Amino acid sequence: MLITEDSLPEISTPKIDPNSEAISEEIPLPPEPQPQPPNEAGSNTRTDSYDWRGYLIEAASKTRKRRQIEDKAQTRFERLCRRFHIEVTN
């Protein structure tokens, strides 16, 4: 089916008087941000209590969690291989 200009429905549009003044509303602008003084401690966003020890503890925790997940996945994979008699060599 082809759509032609003649087959489109007529839509009424409001008529605007060219002699009338345009309605304008003032929109308040947000205030300009005030410049912040530079941080004396540097640009590091972490707190002083978070030092390399905290980083090492967090990294070790993530590694342990990742290894636990990998071990579970390996165990499930081996169980499926035994169930369907699939031999996998690494």
C-alpha positions in Angstrom: 0.0 0.0 0.0 1.4 3.3 -1.0 0.8 6.4 1.2 0.3 9.5 -0.8 -0.1 13.0 0.4 -3.8 12.9 -0.7 -4.5 9.9 1.5 -3.2 11.5 4.7 -5.9 12.9 7.1 -6.2 16.6 7.5 -4.9 17.9 10.8 -6.0 21.3 12.0 -3.3 23.6 13.2 -3.8 26.6 15.3 -3.5 29.9 13.5 -1.0 32.4 14.9 -1.6 36.1 14.5 1.6 37.6 13.1 0.8 41.0 14.7 0.6 39.6 18.3 3.6 39.7 20.6 5.3 36.5 21.3 4.9 35.1 24.7 8.2 34.7 26.4 8.9 33.4 29.9 12.1 34.0 31.7 13.7 30.9 32.9 16.0 31.4 35.9 19.5 30.2 35.4 21.2 28.2 38.1 23.9 30.1 40.0 27.5 29.7 38.8 29.5 27.3 40.9 32.0 28.9 43.2 35.6 27.7 42.6 36.7 25.4 45.4 40.1 25.8 47.0 42.6 23.1 46.1 42.8 20.1 48.4 46.0 20.4 50.5 46.3 16.6 50.9 46.4 16.0 47.1 44.0 14.7 44.6 43.6 11.3 46.2 39.9 10.7 46.9 40.4 7.9 49.3 40.6 8.5 53.0 43.9 8.4 54.9 42.9 5.2 56.7 42.8 3.4 53.3 46.5 2.8 52.7 48.4 0.0 51.0 47.5 -2.4 53.8 43.8 -1.9 53.1 44.4 -2.4 49.4 46.2 -5.7 50.0 43.4 -7.0 52.3 40.8 -6.0 49.7 42.8 -7.6 46.8 43.4 -10.8 48.7 39.7 -11.0 49.6 38.7 -10.6 45.9 41.2 -13.2 44.8 40.0 -15.7 47.4 36.4 -15.1 46.3 37.3 -15.5 42.6 39.1 -18.7 43.3 36.2 -20.1 45.2 33.9 -19.4 42.3 36.3 -21.0 39.8 36.6 -24.1 42.0 32.8 -24.5 42.1 32.6 -24.1 38.3 35.4 -26.6 37.8 33.7 -29.1 40.2 30.4 -28.8 38.3 32.1 -29.1 35.0 33.8 -32.3 36.1 30.6 -33.7 37.4 28.8 -33.1 34.1 31.7 -34.7 32.2 31.4 -37.8 34.3 27.6 -37.9 34.0 27.8 -37.8 30.2 31.0 -39.8 29.8 32.9 -37.0 28.3 36.7 -37.1 28.5 38.4 -33.7 28.6 42.1 -33.2 28.6 43.6 -30.0 29.7 
